């Protein structure tokens, strides 16, 4: 039972994550190498999956009425961090992807959050000024 619904801003960020990833990935296919493009794509997937996993963990933690919520959230945070580190280690050590492309892909959620918040607040301020 999901007692806490997703915030519309969070939902917008989740949708915009995929849009920003596509906007970054498609030009990298055209202008970059395959390794660079794969770095962007895999980095974006890792970042977006972590974002979804974090949201799920937090919603699940706040739905709990008993137990140690803090330790559960911290444990899942470290599990997510370790799994991401292992995946990134193997990608970089096997030289499967370009590191710069991977960093750009890993920045997708950060860019999306900043852009979505700026656009949302600018719309809000525009409506209030009118």
C-alpha positions in Angstrom: 0.0 0.0 0.0 1.5 3.3 -1.1 0.3 6.0 1.4 2.7 8.6 0.0 2.0 9.6 -3.6 4.7 11.0 -5.8 5.1 14.7 -5.9 4.3 16.2 -9.3 7.7 17.9 -9.4 9.4 14.5 -8.7 7.4 12.9 -11.5 8.3 15.8 -13.9 12.0 15.2 -12.9 11.7 11.5 -13.6 10.3 12.2 -17.1 12.8 14.9 -17.9 15.7 12.6 -16.9 14.9 10.5 -19.9 14.5 13.5 -22.2 17.8 15.0 -21.1 19.5 11.6 -21.5 18.2 11.4 -25.1 19.2 15.0 -25.8 22.7 14.2 -24.7 23.0 10.7 -26.1 21.7 11.4 -29.7 24.3 14.0 -30.5 27.0 11.9 -28.9 26.1 9.1 -31.4 26.4 11.5 -34.2 29.5 13.4 -33.2 31.3 11.1 -30.8 32.8 7.7 -30.9 30.9 4.5 -29.9 32.8 4.3 -26.6 31.9 7.9 -25.8 28.2 7.3 -26.6 28.1 4.1 -24.6 29.7 6.0 -21.7 26.9 8.6 -21.9 24.2 6.0 -22.2 25.4 3.7 -19.4 26.2 6.6 -17.1 22.8 8.0 -17.6 21.2 4.6 -16.9 23.2 4.2 -13.8 22.2 7.7 -12.6 18.5 7.4 -13.4 18.3 3.9 -11.8 19.9 5.2 -8.7 17.4 8.1 -8.6 14.4 5.8 -8.9 15.9 3.4 -6.4 16.4 6.2 -3.9 12.9 7.5 -4.4 11.5 4.0 -3.9 13.6 3.4 -0.7 12.5 6.7 0.8 8.8 6.2 0.0 9.0 2.7 1.5 10.8 4.0 4.6 8.2 6.7 5.2 5.4 4.1 4.8 6.8 2.1 7.6 5.1 2.7 11.0 7.6 0.8 13.1 11.2 -0.3 13.1 14.4 1.6 12.5 13.7 3.8 9.5 17.1 5.6 9.7 19.2 2.4 9.6 17.1 1.0 6.8 17.5 4.1 4.6 21.3 4.3 5.4 21.8 0.6 4.6 20.0 0.9 1.3 22.0 4.1 0.5 25.3 2.3 1.1 24.1 -0.8 -0.9 23.3 1.5 -3.8 26.6 3.2 -3.5 28.6 0.0 -3.4 26.7 -1.5 -6.4 27.3 1.6 -8.4 30.9 1.7 -7.5 31.4 -2.0 -8.5 29.7 -1.4 -11.9 31.7 1.8 -12.5 34.9 0.0 -11.6 34.3 -2.8 -14.1 33.3 -0.4 -16.8 36.4 1.8 -16.3 38.9 -1.0 -15.7 37.7 -3.0 -18.8 37.8 0.3 -20.8 34.3 -0.5 -22.1 33.4 3.2 -22.1 35.0 6.6 -22.4 35.4 8.1 -18.9 34.3 11.6 -20.1 31.2 10.2 -21.6 30.5 8.3 -18.4 30.8 11.4 -16.3 28.5 13.3 -18.7 26.0 10.5 -18.4 26.3 10.4 -14.6 25.4 14.1 -14.6 22.1 13.7 -16.3 20.0 13.7 -13.1 21.8 16.7 -11.6 21.3 18.7 -14.8 17.6 17.6 -14.9 16.9 18.6 -11.3 18.5 22.0 -11.8 16.7 22.7 -15.1 13.3 21.4 -13.9 13.4 23.4 -10.7 14.5 26.6 -12.6 11.8 26.2 -15.2 9.1 25.4 -12.5 10.0 28.4 -10.4 10.3 30.7 -13.4 6.8 29.7 -14.5 5.5 30.2 -10.9 7.1 33.7 -10.7 5.8 34.6 -14.2 2.2 33.6 -13.2 2.5 35.5 -9.9 3.7 38.7 -11.7 0.9 38.6 -14.3 
